[in-house]
Amino acid sequence: MPTIRSVVIGVDSSTQSAKAVAVDADTGELLALGRAPHTVTGTSGARESDPEEWWTALVTAVRAAVRDTGLPAGSVTGIAVAGQQHGLVALGADGRPLRPALLWNDTRSAPQAAALATRLGGPDGWLERTGSVPVASVTAAKWQWLREHEPHHAEAASGVRLPHDFLTERLTGLAVTDPGDASGTCWYGTADGTHDPGVLDLIGLDPALLPTVAPGGATRVGTLAPAAAEALGLPLTVAVAAGTGDNMAAAVGLGLGGAGLLDHPVVSLGTSGTVFAATRARPAAPGLAGFAATDGTYLPLACTLNCTVAVDRFAGLLGLDREDAAPGGEVVVLPYLDGERTPDLPHAAGLVTGLRHGTDPRAVLGAAYEGAAFTVLRALDQLLAACGLDPAEPSVRDRPLRLIGGGARGRTWSETVRRLSGRPLVVPAADELVALGAAALAAGAATGADPVALATAWGTGAGEVLPPLTRDSATWDRVEGVLSAAAPALLGGSGR
């Protein structure tokens, strides 16, 4: 008699695409992967996407993954969505988006964020209440921008959702979110686990417009609604998890959470560069997002806007392959092509210095890698310090980094991170950690099991260990010196 497999679906609805993995719930074997692209529009700081396209892409990706398993649709027992954080989806009375979503990397809301940060007792007041000080990326600033620039849309809104909330609601018909993704809004209180009424009053947001906060991302919120089951070609009985944000799902996929350890901080190299770690402590520091994890612990995180896409842009401008790079030498690049979040320079532009007639274009590209890697690793030092650790202490400096994201597969990226950090790296073999984390949440919803324990048993965080290189302090100091000298001018151009 053939073995009956239980299949769970994890969806990573990111800035650029939807990816759906079909996973054997018992073994963690990746059975199939489907994907479909997203469109991002906007110039001069605007970044928007049509949420309806997210749903269409999710359907396409899930159908492809289920088809490619070669198993009957009835094998699927659970599904969960992990989505790009912070995006603002304003729904009308018909449940449809009133306008394109404002994405996390839309920097038009920088003035609103700066104004909000002075309220409620200033940065310290925000850190105490929400764990984070408003910056352009957070949803509260985007809602304030909408109220000021498109008041007709704000007034017409009958619901306010994050990207993953929007998709989970399409799956179930229920408005629900989780602590992890909610903690990126700056209207969710990470200390008490509820939407903060003082913040909501400040930004004029009716709490009735917000989804219910489930206890965790693996919470079973229901089963597929009839329209969703038909669109996906799946049974009505499929369990739907509350889901979470992409960074929180990546932590689950790595088997992080609940241990309170910072032995393996994570560096993610994608469209943005992020650093995070799972901890039981609730660190609160300016420049750090004091996120909740999806399992009741915390996920302090720092994010830079300019990472792999910015470096690829330099490669394109120079007419080079992305791997055709050399160490920057005298050249320093601050690749802040979309402004920057950490450091908080939302209106900054890219900066190149140290050019000579004989400068090798490959060195300019290498300097772009160095500038991006420096910015991410500098943010990591800030995160560790906020967690009570001295980044310069050898026992801390020698701890390995888990390197994930698209850039982790690039030789130049991994070598640059090793050279500037002086740390060993663990590069997980699994490519789709966000989607795999979502699959573990789906399995938790279907079976009641702990998703972090499931992901650990599946081994999704295991991978190659790269030994450390001698730390390139000269390059680090050179980039840091340029940033220190340039920051006042970059900040002065921000209008803040």
Steps between C-alpha positions, in 0.01 A plus 500: 500500500656837401606742772258791539687827519387808689605806302515856633536817295715794606470825305762775492326810361800729464560837338590347165307172480286230657669167570312197625668187633327166535658312791455152645364586845666196660850516354537860383590381151454777244271343243446792262535875458275735306556868437343802332623861473373819662513845341640793696442853368602848605777758477649766729453294812162348411474120501158344445342169396147389424390256774273324251815400314634344821192279515526406132868416547426294813239297313737442208790399726294268723334326203842446339648358821208262561504387138872433503480277807315244289277437802124548523377837623340315791850439640524867598411550867621851582608834355658816642613831355811696594498847347719802452472715810359849559301544177172690532190351336188718533179309426171646387152395605507219241817353653707602197805728513417868461841570345834325445677396821771725639800269536757482778764673283277795407685792660239773433380454857834615649364843606202335668731256681722784621198692628357196676834423666479827693164408652409267787805602699741484207713197405511362853122507520468309175759244605316438826164456327572334165868402515580714195532868411303595187698509175377533143446126458257439787129473431400773745700755299342378177150533645585855606626572147172369359298719735697809397535440126194290412245571774217371281660153505567509874142606570358231269705217655293225661807289576876544539722200436860395465589303184487159672176597679341583163592161356397304809163676488463394136572142604253490791268799481624593850693813601791375710867576553774377736727666759808487277369687198282727716813614686626666182211747487609723792142492628537158667629495857766231528505533879134404549418327171214727391436786263600816687193727538718807556680450170179425313345819638810699401483385137122507476461129434182330620591167664190349339684522166775266620516119495485288814842404635534121526722357778762387249572442132423128525155564646233324297267786404268293284485307178488609139203713400304356205625762252862443606467122486363527148772740387777280642346167404530380861254342746292718731652309792851646460603668828612861470754641746507862611836537323753774567752743353784384281777555754307316771438209264870485410579469871257208525657340193840526666367335815546819704268601778432430862862422591597855589841452335699735278757237403396518135392850401359509148605717207254499212616635165203574277338807347560638848768391742375391840660372819304336778515251784247316715508592868284497812618852582310802371775735385398857424748728327479776239577369154386151595163345421394334825280245326310218662570154366202297390535253790482737796872582525666804341679557172707820521585602146683768309439560131685678222317595181788456257641154462508260204290713264721804561818304432346348188419853384868592529591189302256606228631857491856369466409236242636222723373163611404512868786263587761694300613704800828576676571652842423872499841622615486882516147507358211530743135464399202577719233334283203690645307504172159498673591709801585291804327369810797398718659753520182708484567702182174462308584756230868421454644417158787268412853627551822394325838638607866416448492469118819539295570490126636152546220366717392151394119488451505167684631685807202737483266201497697342783467824697122486448501152655715630786276801563187285511662229715644763736155656546344163583781393736501838673129451564583156645741660747222737609263206549749305710572806717126550557484139622769570757794354305826674408551450124877543541527231769677196345245257642230697320703580189585132447139381498394380154250689290221325316503648150172473312317667211581514132837660561613207716533297178739753347872437538590869519229571757609220732870584464436871566299423813769261624776754431327796668359304795788263572236244601425144393183466296232234494325499162185286524454258212131586471426784258148601602521547876210746518270262313630201698433689823148567376466127421596420861228742615255323270600164647453644848149615408416159353645287782541721807877439504756771587616646166852585623547142621368374167741715300787387722406137441472566127856642503413801287757719678794263448768574245862562403735657754751748355800570725582861588737721305732755658286807563564780250510784752655741249201482265257518792669813637516661155126452435413609854707817456322592177159437656586713805619785280209478256212438743439866593468596133284196425275577799489866408356408161218308662306805607497377860 
